[in-house]
């Protein structure tokens, strides 16, 4: 497969927005932005369209991507991501629209100027809407790809168990997780600043979306407790060791 530039999506604007949605209190709206994709948000009633509204305040961030993890029930439904400058009064525009064809991860990219108000409309749902998260974000693209020698694989959630007589068996506790390891030998100062921005935003406790060197998109966490850079020349840097990512389920 052809190697592509790696992308990171680390900021979800819902975390710093005022979010409005008709929620079931047992499956609250904060699950749309708490970065726990194993838990669901659920609406409290039927509505057409069903609306999730985000008012960016006080800071307005640029976004160019919508990601909804697998496990939603939007299959077969007409969806529209919309934006506005006046809370959808006289200014109401569509960023992207689609009819969802499955329950797998939704990944929609678009190019829209920075706007304060965003909403997701879901038309005529036959059941009460549910989804793990609504990640409205901006893709950060690596300016350079990693050096040759990157590593990829799967981290298995298993344990070896041996009986007193020496009989072995393996115990599986859960599904495997994708693992990626990258080393960057050439980084300009601007890219180093961008790396530090997402590292500081996530603070070692927030997972993000990684679109890897083969174009696979998945939720992952940075394994490095410290993200270090070594100066290799005036205005030139390299990662001091590998940057490691592990999938979050």
N, C-alpha and C positions, 0 to 999 in steps of 0.2 A: 504494500500500500504506500502511496506517496505521502511523505512527511509534510505536515502543514504547520503553520505557526501556532504555538500554544496560546490559549486564551484563558483568562481568569475572570470570573464574575463574583465579586466579593461583597458588593453593597446591595442590600435590598431596601429600596426607598420606603417600603411600608414600615420599617422599623423606626423611622424618624418622621412619619406622616400621621395625620389624624385619619384613622381607617373607619369607614362606616359599612356595616353589613348586617343583615338580619340573621343573628346568630342563635343557635341552640346553646344555652348556657352550659350544657354538659360537654359541648364540643366548640369552645369559644373562638372568636375571631383572631385572638392573638396567635393561634396556631397557624395562621397564614404567614406569620413572619417570625416564629420563634426558632427556626432552623432545626426543628425536630420533625423530619419528614416521615417518621413512623407513626405520627398521630394525625388525626383528621380534624379539619374544620367542617361543621355541618350547619346548613341554614335551618331556620326554625319554621319555615312555611314555604309553600309554592308561590312563585312570583314569575311573571313574564313581562319584561326581562328580569332575571335575577341580577342584581347589581352589587359589585364590590367597589367602593369609592375610596381613593387615596388623595388626601389634600396635603401636599408637601408644605410644611410650615415648621419652623421659620426658614429653613434652608431648602433651596430648590436644586436638586441634582439632575444632571443629564442622564437619560436612560436610552437604551437602544435594543433591549431584549426582554422578553417575557419567558420565564421558565416555570412550569407547573409539574411537579414530580408525578411519576406513575402512581396509580391508586385512586385517581379522581373518577367521577362518574359522568364526565362530559361527552362520552361517546355518542355520536350521532347528533350532537347539538350545535346550533349556529352560535359562534362566539365572536365578539367584537371588542377589541381594546381601543379605547377612545381617550382623547385628551382635550383640555380646555384651559382658557385663561380666566374664565369668570364663573367657574363651578357649573358649567353646562347650561348657562343661560342662553345668550345669543351666540356663543362660541362653542361649537361642538363638532369635533372632527374624528375620523377613524384613523388610527395608526396602522392597524392590520385587522383583517377579518378572516375567518375560516370556519369550516364545518369539521368538527373533530371526528376522526375516523376510528379511534381506539381508546384504550384506557392507559396507554403508555405515556412516557414523558412528553410534555408539550414544550417545544422550543421554537419561539418565533422572534425573528430579528427584523428591525425596521430602522428608519432614519428620520427622526423627528426633532425639531428644535426643542430646547429645554422648556418644559411646561409645568405649571403648578399642580393642576388637577388631572388625575387619571382614573379611569374606571373600566372594569370588565363587565360587559353585558353578556348574559347567557339567555338565549331566547327559548321560550316554551319548554322548560324541562319537565319531563314526565314524572320524575322523582325529585325529592329534596336534594339540592346540590351539596356535594361534599368533595373536598380536595385536601391534600396534605399541606400544601403551601402555595403561595403566589409570590414568585420572586421577580420583582421588577428591578432591572439592573442595567449596568453598562459593562460591556466586554472590554477588558484590558488585554491587548495583544502583545505578546513578547516581541520586542524589536529584533531580537536574534533568537534562533532556535538553539537548543542545547548542543554541546559538543557531542561528537560521536562517542558512544559508550554509555548512552542513556540506558536505563533499565526499566523493564516493565514485567509485571507478573501478577499473580494472585496470592493474597494472604489467606490461608485456610484457617478456619475456626475449628480446630480439632485438638484432641489431646491423646497422647500415647499412654496406654495403660498396660502394665505387665502384671500378671498374677504371680503369686509366690513360686509357682512351678515354672515360671518363665514364659507362659503363654501370652502372646501379644494380641491386643486389639486396639483399634482406633475408635475414638468417640467423637462424633460430629455434633457441635453445639449450635451451629448456624451456618449461613451461606458464606461463601468466599467473598473477599473484598479485593477490588482492584488496587494495585500498587504501582506507583510511578516514581522514578528517581532521575533527576535532571541535574546536570552541571553546566554552568554558563561561564565560558572562558572570556567572553568579551561583552562588557556592559558599559554603556555610556552613563555619565552622571545623572541624566534625566531619567533613564530607566531604573537606576538604583533608587532614585527618589520615589518612583512609582512603586517599586517593590516594597520599600519601607512603608509607604502609605497603606497598602493592603495588609501588610503584616501588623501594623499598629491598629488598623481598623478591626481586624479579627482578634487581636490580643491573645492569640493562642487558645481561644475558647470557642471561636465561631468557625463552622465549616463553610465552604464556598463551593461554587461550581467550577470544575476544571474541564476544559475542552482540550484533550490531550493531543499529542503529535500525530495521531491517526484520525482525529476528528471525533473521538468518543467523548460524550458529555456525561459527567457524573458528579455527584455530591461527594466532596472529599475534605479532609482536614490536613493541615500542614503538620508533619510529624516533628519538624525541627523546633526545639524550645528556643533556640536563638538563630536568627537569620543573619549570617555574617558575610561581609564582603571584603575582599583583599584588593588593595590598590596595586595595579600592574603598570601604571604610567599616569601621566598628567591627564586627569579627567577620564581615566579608564579603570574599570574594575572587573573583578571576577567573583563568583560565589566561592566562599571559603568552605569547600566541601560541597556535598550534594544537597539539593532541595528535594525533600521526600513528601509524597502525598499518599494518603490511604483513604479508600472509599468509605463513606459513612452511609449506613443503611437505615 
